[in-house]
Amino acid sequence: MTVDPYTPHSGDRRYGVLHYDLALDYKVATNRLSGTATIQVQLSERAAHISFDLIGLKATKVRVSGDRRASYRQDAKRLKVVFGAERDSGEELTVVVEYSGAPTPRRTRWGLLGWEELEDGVLVASQPTGAPTWFPCNDVPSDKATYRLEITADPEYTVVSGGEATRSTQRGRTRWTFQQPVPTATYLMTVQIGRYVDEHVALGDTPGRVYHPRALAPRVRADFARLPDMMNSFVDSFGPYPYESYKVVVTADVLEIPLEAQGMAIFGANHVDGVGGSERLVAHELAHQWFGNSVGVARWQDIWLNEGFACYAEWLWSEASGGPTAHAQAVAHHTQLRSLPQDLLLSDPGPTDMFDDRVYKRGALALHALRLTLGADAFFELVREWTARFAGLAVTSDDFLGLVDEFNGDGRALVRTWIDELPLPTLPRSGGQPRATLSV
């Protein structure tokens, strides 16, 4: 485990997390959260102490399995757990943290991140460093773990998170339990709380759920009517959907952008207009379930692997659904990028620019250039191998280049011109315009 250079104040290299068990109690009216986090870790080096990221919440009790002399101290960003004696590399142990407070988002160079109160409910949007605003964690993208999340809330609210869900009523309050057995990065764990209607939708072999305010029902139903066809197209192109279900939450509030979470996507009321005005964003967030969530980045500098694929999925869906082809989209966006500064290195854009739109569009263009070079059939075979071989793992650009090598020895050099050089390459001509391979 390593600390990410883009977020150097997050994470601890001394350990990796195997499993989080989070038992939370939340009151919407007072924004009061209390929780117990039971965290199973494995040390990656000999250590006298480890630290968890925790921001804005106060730890009140910490216990370490088999260590009565363990102690802790906390500052504004870290909870440091000190062992009674040094523990060996490879050793597994369980740390239990009791904590409470009024969660708020943290201020970062990327804006406000983490737990945020809505007009009547809660939104959690953590990418890249917001997870510590609601639970103690090792907040780096490379440290994926499994989860059990239990949250008790007021009965008039629906709680949504990723994974299989159950609920029960106890003493007039509702307890929601979510199981996430697929390794998940901390930033992709979420809690959404609101007065939502819960609607089922069949997405081929995948159960789907759409949660939304009742007043938005007509617009939501219209704008997500093509989600089953979109899922079928992406399964054909990318391989099996990687989770047991797919959930969509539409909040009553206006959101700047939609966002992905594990097995979920979250949209604002402004993203549903009843006429499909945000259909490309629906495609983008669905594609993230393969690219970014299942196959996740090990370091933020390779975020083009998440966003380039998700952006390219927008173009693929346009092609599949009768709109402009992916090639036409690529040509248009290539023209736009030519007029912008050529000062962004796709494989290492820097923390300030890692969410720059050029990362998204140039990443998609790199993939389209590879499609033109390999041919459509070989390209989609490569994509399906990418999602299958690296499912549940954290990857780098070198992993992708290695796979490209297996399919075409010239492919690596091509991709590197797009990701490792500043000037914008021209799109290849030799492959001609690829045929559409997706179908609705």
C-alpha positions in Angstrom: 0.0 0.0 0.0 1.3 3.5 -0.9 0.2 7.0 -0.2 -1.1 8.7 -3.4 1.1 11.7 -4.4 -2.0 13.6 -5.6 -3.5 13.3 -2.1 -0.4 13.1 0.1 -2.2 13.9 3.4 -4.6 10.9 2.9 -3.9 7.3 3.6 -1.4 5.2 5.5 1.1 2.9 3.7 1.5 0.7 6.8 -1.6 -1.3 6.2 -4.4 -2.3 3.9 -8.1 -2.7 4.9 -9.8 -6.1 4.4 -13.3 -5.2 5.6 -15.3 -2.3 7.1 -18.3 -2.9 9.2 -20.1 0.4 9.8 -23.0 0.7 12.3 -24.4 4.3 12.1 -27.2 6.2 13.6 -28.3 9.5 12.0 -30.9 12.1 12.7 -31.8 14.3 9.8 -33.3 17.2 11.7 -30.2 17.7 13.9 -27.5 16.4 11.5 -26.2 14.2 14.3 -24.2 11.1 13.4 -22.9 8.5 15.8 -21.2 5.4 14.6 -19.1 2.3 15.4 -16.6 1.3 12.7 -15.1 -2.2 13.0 -12.2 -2.3 10.6 -10.2 -5.4 9.8 -6.7 -4.5 8.6 -3.6 -6.3 7.5 -0.2 -4.7 8.1 2.0 -4.3 5.1 5.1 -3.5 7.2 6.2 -3.8 10.8 4.5 -1.0 12.7 4.1 0.6 16.1 1.0 2.6 15.1 -1.4 3.2 12.2 -3.6 6.1 11.2 -7.1 6.4 9.8 -8.4 9.5 8.0 -11.2 11.1 10.0 -12.4 14.6 9.6 -15.0 16.7 11.5 -16.0 13.8 13.7 -14.7 12.9 17.2 -13.5 9.4 18.2 -14.7 8.6 21.7 -13.3 5.1 22.1 -10.8 2.9 20.2 -10.1 -0.8 20.8 -7.5 -3.0 19.1 -8.0 -6.8 19.1 -5.7 -8.5 21.5 -4.1 -5.3 22.7 -5.3 -3.9 26.0 -2.5 -1.3 26.0 -3.4 0.3 22.7 -4.1 4.0 22.8 -5.2 6.7 20.4 -5.0 10.4 19.7 -6.7 12.6 17.1 -6.0 15.8 15.2 -8.0 17.6 12.6 -7.4 15.0 9.9 -6.1 11.8 11.4 -6.9 9.3 14.1 -3.7 7.7 15.2 -3.9 4.3 16.9 -0.8 3.4 18.9 -0.2 -0.3 19.6 1.0 -1.5 23.0 3.9 -3.2 21.2 5.1 -3.3 17.6 3.1 -5.6 15.3 4.6 -7.7 12.5 4.1 -7.2 8.8 1.4 -9.5 7.5 -0.4 -9.5 10.8 -4.2 -9.1 10.7 -6.0 -7.2 13.4 -9.3 -5.6 14.1 -9.7 -2.0 15.2 -13.0 -0.7 16.6 -13.7 3.0 16.6 -16.6 4.7 18.3 -17.2 8.2 17.0 -19.9 10.9 16.7 -20.5 14.5 15.6 -22.3 16.7 13.1 -20.8 15.7 9.7 -20.0 18.4 7.1 -18.2 18.3 3.8 -14.5 19.1 3.7 -13.1 22.0 1.7 -10.6 20.9 -0.9 -9.0 22.2 -4.1 -11.8 20.2 -5.9 -14.6 21.8 -3.9 -16.7 20.6 -1.0 -16.5 16.8 -0.7 -18.1 14.2 1.5 -21.2 14.2 3.7 -23.5 17.1 2.8 -26.9 18.1 4.0 -29.6 18.6 1.4 -32.8 20.7 1.9 -34.4 17.5 3.3 -31.9 14.7 3.5 -28.3 13.8 2.8 -25.9 13.5 -0.2 -22.5 11.8 0.1 -20.1 12.7 -2.8 -16.6 11.7 -1.8 -14.4 11.7 -4.9 -11.5 11.9 -4.3 -11.0 12.5 -0.5 -14.5 13.0 1.1 -14.9 9.5 2.7 -13.4 10.5 6.1 -16.2 13.0 6.7 -18.4 10.1 7.7 -16.2 7.1 8.6 -12.6 6.4 9.6 -10.8 4.9 6.7 -7.6 4.5 4.7 -8.6 7.0 2.0 -6.6 6.1 -1.1 -8.1 4.6 -4.3 -5.7 1.6 -4.2 -7.0 0.3 -0.9 -10.2 -1.6 -1.9 -12.2 -3.5 0.8 -15.5 -5.2 1.4 -18.2 -3.5 3.5 -21.2 -4.0 5.7 -23.1 -0.8 6.3 -25.9 -0.5 8.8 -27.6 2.8 9.3 -30.6 3.7 11.4 -32.6 6.7 10.4 -36.0 8.4 10.8 -38.8 6.2 9.3 -40.0 8.9 6.9 -36.7 8.8 5.0 -35.4 6.2 2.5 -31.7 5.4 2.8 -29.8 4.2 -0.3 -26.4 2.7 -0.6 -24.7 0.2 -2.8 -25.1 -3.6 -2.5 -27.9 -5.9 -1.3 -30.2 -4.1 1.1 -32.5 -5.1 3.9 -34.5 -3.0 6.4 -36.3 -3.4 9.7 -38.2 -1.2 12.1 -37.0 -0.9 15.7 -38.4 1.5 18.3 -40.0 3.6 15.7 -36.9 4.1 13.6 -35.8 2.2 10.5 -32.6 0.3 10.2 -31.1 -0.2 6.8 -28.4 -2.8 6.1 -26.3 -3.0 3.0 -23.8 -5.7 2.0 -21.0 -4.8 -0.4 -19.0 -8.0 -1.0 -17.1 -6.6 -4.0 -13.8 -4.8 -3.2 -14.7 -1.1 -3.1 -12.6 2.1 -2.9 -13.5 4.4 0.0 -14.6 7.3 -2.3 -17.2 5.0 -3.9 -19.0 4.2 -0.7 -22.0 6.4 -0.3 -25.2 7.1 1.7 -28.1 8.9 0.2 -31.1 9.9 2.4 -34.3 11.5 1.3 -38.1 11.2 0.9 -37.9 9.0 -2.1 -40.2 6.8 -4.1 -38.6 3.4 -4.9 -39.3 2.1 -8.3 -38.1 -1.3 -9.8 -36.8 -1.4 -13.3 -35.6 -4.5 -15.2 -32.1 -4.1 -16.7 -31.8 -7.4 -18.5 -30.4 -9.8 -15.9 -29.6 -7.0 -13.5 -32.2 -5.8 -11.0 -32.6 -2.0 -11.2 -34.0 0.5 -8.8 -34.7 4.2 -9.3 -35.2 6.4 -6.2 -36.7 9.9 -6.7 -39.0 12.5 -5.1 -42.6 11.7 -6.0 -43.1 15.1 -7.7 -40.3 14.3 -10.2 -41.8 10.9 -11.3 -42.9 11.9 -14.8 -39.6 13.4 -15.7 -37.6 10.6 -14.1 -39.5 7.9 -15.9 -39.1 9.6 -19.2 -35.4 10.3 -18.9 -34.5 6.8 -17.6 -36.8 4.9 -20.0 -33.8 3.9 -22.2 -31.7 2.7 -19.3 -32.5 -1.0 -20.0 -31.4 -0.6 -23.7 -28.3 1.2 -22.5 -27.4 -1.6 -20.1 -27.9 -4.2 -22.8 -25.6 -2.3 -25.1 -22.9 -1.9 -22.5 -23.0 -5.5 -21.5 -22.5 -6.5 -25.1 -19.6 -4.2 -25.5 -17.9 -4.2 -22.0 -18.8 -7.6 -20.7 -21.1 -8.7 -17.8 -22.4 -6.0 -15.5 -20.0 -6.3 -12.4 -22.5 -5.9 -9.5 -25.7 -7.6 -8.2 -27.8 -4.5 -8.9 -27.8 -0.9 -10.3 -29.4 1.9 -8.4 -30.2 5.5 -9.5 -31.0 8.3 -7.0 -32.4 11.6 -8.2 -32.4 14.2 -5.5 -34.9 17.0 -5.0 -31.9 19.4 -4.9 -29.9 20.8 -7.8 -26.5 19.3 -8.2 -23.6 20.6 -10.2 -22.8 17.3 -11.8 -24.0 13.7 -11.5 -21.7 11.3 -9.7 -21.0 7.6 -9.5 -20.8 5.3 -6.5 -20.4 1.6 -6.2 -23.4 0.0 -8.0 -25.1 3.4 -8.1 -25.4 6.8 -9.7 -26.7 10.1 -8.3 -28.4 12.9 -10.2 -29.9 16.2 -9.3 -33.3 17.5 -10.1 -31.7 19.6 -12.8 -30.5 16.5 -14.6 -34.0 15.3 -15.4 -36.1 17.4 -17.8 -38.4 14.8 -19.2 -36.9 14.9 -22.7 -33.6 13.1 -22.2 -31.5 16.2 -22.0 -28.9 14.4 -19.8 -28.9 11.1 -21.6 -25.2 11.2 -22.2 -24.6 11.7 -18.5 -26.8 8.7 -17.8 -24.6 6.7 -20.1 -21.4 8.1 -18.5 -22.4 7.2 -14.9 -23.5 3.7 -15.9 -20.2 3.1 -17.7 -18.3 4.0 -14.6 -19.6 0.7 -13.0 -17.1 -1.1 -15.3 -14.5 1.7 -15.6 -13.5 3.3 -12.3 -15.6 1.1 -9.9 -14.9 -2.5 -10.9 -11.6 -1.8 -12.6 -10.4 1.1 -10.5 -7.3 3.2 -10.6 -4.5 2.5 -8.1 -3.4 6.2 -8.2 -5.2 9.3 -9.2 -2.8 10.3 -11.9 -4.3 7.5 -14.0 -7.8 8.9 -13.8 -8.0 9.0 -17.6 -8.7 5.3 -17.4 -11.9 6.0 -15.5 -13.0 9.1 -17.3 -11.7 8.3 -20.8 -13.7 5.1 -20.9 -16.8 6.7 -19.4 -16.7 9.5 -21.9 -16.1 7.1 -24.8 -19.2 5.2 -23.6 -21.2 8.4 -24.2 -20.1 8.3 -27.8 -20.8 4.6 -28.1 -24.3 5.0 -26.8 -24.9 7.8 -29.2 -23.7 5.5 -32.0 -25.9 2.6 -30.7 -29.0 4.6 -30.2 -29.1 6.2 -33.7 -27.3 9.5 -33.0 -23.9 10.7 -34.3 -21.4 7.8 -34.5 -18.5 7.5 -32.2 -16.2 8.5 -35.1 -18.2 11.7 -35.7 -18.1 12.5 -32.0 -14.4 11.9 -32.0 -13.7 14.1 -35.0 -15.8 16.9 -33.4 -14.1 16.7 -30.0 -10.7 16.4 -31.6 -11.3 19.7 -33.4 -12.4 21.3 -30.1 -9.3 20.1 -28.3 -7.0 21.4 -31.0 -8.0 25.0 -30.0 -7.2 24.4 -26.3 -3.8 24.7 -24.6 -1.6 21.6 -25.2 -0.2 21.6 -21.7 -1.9 18.6 -20.1 -0.2 15.3 -19.8 -2.9 12.7 -19.8 -1.0 10.1 -17.9 0.0 12.6 -15.1 -2.2 15.7 -15.3 -1.5 16.8 -11.8 -3.9 17.1 -8.9 -5.3 20.5 -9.9 -6.2 19.3 -13.4 -7.2 15.7 -12.9 -10.9 16.6 -13.4 -10.2 18.9 -16.3 -12.5 18.1 -19.3 -9.5 17.6 -21.5 -8.7 14.5 -19.4 -12.1 13.1 -20.3 -12.1 14.0 -24.0 -8.5 13.2 -24.7 -8.8 9.9 -22.9 -11.8 9.0 -25.0 -9.9 10.0 -28.1 -7.0 7.8 -27.2 -9.4 4.9 -27.0 -11.0 5.8 -30.3 -7.6 6.0 -31.9 -6.9 2.5 -30.6 -10.2 1.3 -32.0 -9.3 2.7 -35.4 -6.0 1.0 -35.3 -7.1 -2.4 -34.0 -10.4 -2.6 -35.8 -13.7 -2.7 -33.9 -13.8 -6.4 -33.2 -10.3 -6.6 -31.7 -10.9 -3.4 -29.8 -14.0 -4.6 -28.0 -12.4 -7.9 -27.4 -9.6 -6.0 -25.6 -12.1 -4.0 -23.6 -13.9 -7.1 -22.5 -10.6 -8.7 -21.5 -9.7 -5.5 -19.5 -12.9 -5.6 -17.5 -12.7 -9.4 -16.9 -9.0 -9.7 -16.0 -8.9 -6.7 -13.7 -12.3 -6.8 -12.1 -12.2 -5.7 -8.5 -8.6 -4.6 -8.8 -6.8 -1.3 -8.8 -4.8 -0.6 -12.0 -2.4 1.8 -13.6 -1.7 2.9 -17.2 1.0 0.4 -17.4 -1.5 -2.4 -16.9 -3.5 -1.1 -19.8 -0.5 -0.7 -22.0 0.5 -4.3 -21.2 -2.8 -5.6 -22.3 -2.6 -3.5 -25.5 0.7 -5.2 -26.2 -0.9 -8.6 -26.1 -3.4 -7.5 -28.8 -1.1 -5.4 -31.0 2.6 -4.7 -30.7 2.2 -1.3 -32.3 -0.7 -0.3 -30.0 1.4 0.6 -27.0 3.3 3.3 -29.0 0.1 4.7 -30.3 -1.5 5.0 -26.9 1.6 6.5 -25.4 1.5 9.4 -28.0 -1.9 10.2 -26.5 -1.2 9.8 -22.8 2.6 10.6 -22.4 3.1 13.5 -24.8 1.7 17.0 -24.7 0.9 17.7 -28.3 -2.5 16.4 -29.5 -1.9 13.6 -32.0 -3.9 13.3 -35.1 -6.5 10.6 -35.4 -5.3 7.5 -37.3 -6.6 7.2 -40.9 -5.4 3.7 -41.7 -8.3 1.9 -39.9 -11.0 3.9 -41.7 -14.3 4.6 -40.0 -15.1 1.7 -37.7 -18.5 0.0 -37.9 -21.0 0.3 -35.1 -20.8 -2.7 -32.9 -23.4 -1.9 -30.3 -27.1 -2.5 -30.8 -30.3 -1.6 -29.0 
